[in-house]
Amino acid sequence: MRRILHGGLYAACIFFLSVSPTRADSGTEGICMTVQQGIRLHVDGMYGGYPHSVLRDAVLQGVACPSDEAELHAFSLIAESAPHLRISVTRPMGQGQQGSISARLFAQGHFIIGERMSLSPLARSQSPFSVSSDINLMMARLWSDLALRISHGGPVIP
């Protein structure tokens, strides 16, 4: 009887360990779907001790898509297939700890452009949702910098 119980417990553990990570491994979200084919977003990092799902929701809330004519033109040059955007957020545990966010845009297997900035004082001391405005600002800068580079005749893929 004891062997059957241990065998059943072992089988249940194997089952749950193999099934539960699939949500975390799929890890990409479709964003900006109204612009070309959209963008595949991957969020990684940590924010204090909060669960990754909370951080992902905060990033999704703050992401800005290309909006003005120059940004949309620059995006159309890389949007042959859906570009991949990786946003990383790092804020160590503890009140007032420094942290940073970064965004890197990839298209057709190549790095296109990236932005990095420190977290604002508000985002360093609050819940993950306070980082949304920092992410929005960083994304606005990313799209603006890409449009500026293209408008000055710079290469799409550096």
N, C-alpha and C positions, 0 to 999 in steps of 0.2 A: 504494500500500500504506500509506503514511504517513497519507494522508487517511482511509482506512478505519479505521485504528487510532485516530486522533484523534476521528473521528465516533463510534466505539464507546465510547471513554472518556467523551466528552461525554454520550452517551445514558445511560451507567451512572451518571454523577454526577447528572444530572437525576433519574433514577429513585430513587436512594438519598436525595437531598435531599427529594424529595416524599413518600417513604414513611416515613422514620424519625421525623419529628416528630409523627406521628399519636398515638403513645403519650403524648407530653408534652402535646399539645394537648387530649386527652380529659380529662386532669387531675383529674377528680372521682372520688371513691370513695364507695360506699354504706356508711354506718356506722349503728350503732344500729338495725339493721333489725328488731329485736324490739319497738321502740317506734313505734307508729303506722306511718307509711310510711317511717320512717327519715330520715336526714339525708344530704344530698350534701356531701361534704367536699372542699374545694380547699386544697391546701398550696402556699404560695409562700415565697420568701425564699432565704436561703443560710446555710450553716453552715461557716465556715472555708473550705475548698476542696473539701469533700466533694461527691460527685455528688448531684443532686436526689433520685434514687431512694432513697438512704440516708436523707436527711432525711425524705422522705415515709413511709418505713417506721418511723422513730423517732416521728413524729407519730401514726401509726396505732396504735402500741403504747401511747401515752400518753393518747389521747382517752378521756374519761369521758362516759357517756350519762346522761340524767336518770334518777334511781333512786328517790327517795322519793316519797311520795304527792303532796306539794305541787309538786315538780318535774315529775312526770308530768302533773298537772293543768294546770300552766302550759304545758307542751309541747303538750298536746292542743289548746290554744287557738290555736296557730300551725301545727299540723301538718295543715291541710286538704290541702295538697300538700306534698311533701317540702321542708323548709326547707334552706337552703344555709348552710354554715358555712365561713368562710374563716379559716384559721390561717396566720399569717405568722411566720417565725422569721428573725431576723437576728443573726448573730454574725460580725463581721469576722475576717479571717485574723490569726493571731498569738496566742501564748499569753497568756491572761489578759485578752483584749479584752472590753469590755462588750458585751452583746447584749440583745435583748429578744424577747418573743413577744407576739402579740396574737391574739385570736379575735373575729370579728364574725359574728353570726347574722342572717341575712336570711330573711324569709318573705313570700310573695306580693308580691315586688318591693320590700319595705320593710325598712329596718334595724330590728332588734328590740332587740338589746343587744350590748355588746362588753366585753371585758376586755383589759387590757394589763399586763404586768409585766416587770421586768428578769430576766435569767437568773440563776440561783443561781451562787455561786462554783464549784461542781462542774461545772455545765453549761458554764461559760465556759472550762474547761480540759480537757475530755474530748471523746470522740467524740459524734456527734449523738444516740446512744441515751441519753446522760446527760440530755438535755433532756426525756425522756419524763415524768419525775416532775414537772417544772415545768409541762408541758402538762396533766397530770392535775390538779394543784392549780388551775391557771387555769380549767379546764373545770368543776371542782366549784364554784368561785366563780361562774362564769357562770350555771350552772343554779340555784344558791342565790339569787343576786341576782334572776334572772327570777322565781322562785317568790315571793320576798319582795315584789317590786313588784306582782305579781298579787294576793297575799294582802292587801295594803294598798289594794286597789281601784285601782291604777294602770292605765294603758292598756296593752293588749297591744302596740300599735304606738305608740311615743312621738311 
